[in-house]
Amino acid sequence: MPETLSRLRQVLIVSANPLFREGLRKVYAERWQNRAFIVAMPSTLQDAFAALEKHSPDLVIVDYDDKTINREVFLNTFMSGESPMQVMLVSLQESGHVVVYDRKSLTPAQAEDWLTNPWKE
């Protein structure tokens, strides 16, 4: 990875839906600009676990509605891991709140602020 990218926060987007993955990538790449880099966009649970192992991302965005990504298995693996990381569950079907695990649930206003820069110092 180039030296300039090593200082960026690493983000993983997990969804079997290619349009949703790409939409998330575009939205968050624009919002985070030079603060984050999307390291991978896996579409299966197995590929997601491989990407977690390879990249140790700071943030994982998971498609909450995706039936091929077993949320419970994914979150259990996340909770049992030791590396510092946040997981954000997003939904196309249910608006209203975004769930962020480091065990926080955000209101829409809080989520908007957090999504602008989740790594505020």
Secondary structure, 3 states (H helix, E strand, C coil): CCHHHHCCEEEEEECCCHHHHHHHHHHHHHHHHHHEEEEECCCCHHHHHHHHHHHCCCEEEEECCCCCCCHHHHHHHHHHCCCCCEEEEECCCCCCCEEEECCEEECHHHHHHHHHCCCCC
